[in-house]
């Protein structure tokens, strides 16, 4: 799986040469960042497992869905979407490059615009009621 994770990391670096990585030991993840106006924007993550590699996007609901779809919607993840890769054959360089660039662009959008786009793409926005319990906006 290490080789597979390195292959995905290489695709990210080729798609976004100015991107950076941060290893998050508590999450066992490699978080991916793109330079932003005032600070780097978190746009994706790679999580190596024993039998697979999770490759995901922070604002994946705004990334064009690949054939076969993303994982994460059934888990009620509000923004993130991800792929579970088990073999090198599942890595599709042209498609992944496009998704990586879309994810970086989404991360750089103003939060209000991201929220509007999420609503327009059919992903229901979440608001917080006065006591802080998430509540779906109707």
N, C-alpha and C positions, 0 to 999 in steps of 0.2 A: 504494500500500500504506500510505502514511502516513495517509491518510484512514480506512482500515479499522482500523489500529492505534488511532487516536484514538477511533473508535467503540467499540471494545472497552474502552479505558480509561474512557470515559464510562459504560459499563455497570457496570464495576467500582465506580466512584465512586458511582453511584446505588444499587447494591446494598449497598455498605458505605461510607457517607459518612466514616467515621473511618479508612478504609484509607489507607496511604501507599505511595509508589513510591520505588524507588531504581534509578537507571540504573547498569548494570554494563557499563562500556565493554569490558572483555575478553571478555565473553560477548555483547556487542551486544544486551543484553536490558534490559527494564524489569521488575524484580522487585517483586512486590506483597506488602505486609505488612498485618497487622491488629494492633491493639493487644493485647498480652498482659499477663499478671500482672506480670512483671518486665522484659520487653522485647518488641518487636514480633515477631510470628510470621510467618515466610515462608510464604505460602500459594499463590502462583501466579507466572506469568511471561508476558510478551508479548515475542515476538522478531520484529521486522519483517524481512522478506527482500525481495528484488527482486520476486518473483512471488507471495509469500504472506505470511501472518502466522501465527506459531505462538502459540497461546493454550493454556497448560497450567497444571496444578495440581500442586504439590509432593507432596501426598498423594492424587493422583488415583484411586488404587485404592479409596479410601473415598468417592468421589463417584459418584452415580448415573450410569451410562453413558448417553450420548445416543444417539438413533437413529443407526445407522451406526457406532457405537462410537468409542472413543478410539484413538489411536495410542500406541505406547510398549511395549505388552506383548510384541510380537514382537522388540523391541530388548532384551528382558530388563531393562527398567527396573523396579526393585524397587517403588518407590512412585509415581513421577511418571506422569502420563498427559496427553496433549495433543491438540489439534485443529489441523489445518492449514487455514486459511481463505484463500480466493482471491478471493472476491467478497463484497460487502455482503449479498447475498441469503442467504449461509450463516450470518449472524449472526441468532440467534433469541433476542430479548431475554428473554422469559419463562423459557425453558429455561436460558439462560446465567446469568440472575440466580439461579436456584435452584442451579445448579452452583457459582457463585461463593460463595454463602452456605455450602453444604456444605463446600467446600474450606477456607473460613476456620474453620468449626467443627472440621474434622479437624485443622487446624494447631494449634488451641488445646487439643486433648486431651493428657493425659499420655502420654508415649511408650509406656509399658507397655500402656495401653488401646488406643492406635493399633495396636500390634503384635498384640494379641489380636483386634481387629476385622479386621485384614488376614487373619489366619489363618481367622477365621470366615467371611469372604467368599470363601475359596478361593484366596487369594494366598499361596503358600508362603513362610513367613518364612525369613530367612537368618541364620545364626549365624556366628561366626568361630572357627576351630579355634585351638589354642594358638600356632601360628606365624603367625597372622594372615591365612590364606588363606580367603576366603569359602567356606562349605560349606552346601548346602541341608540344613535340618533335616528329617528323615524322620519 
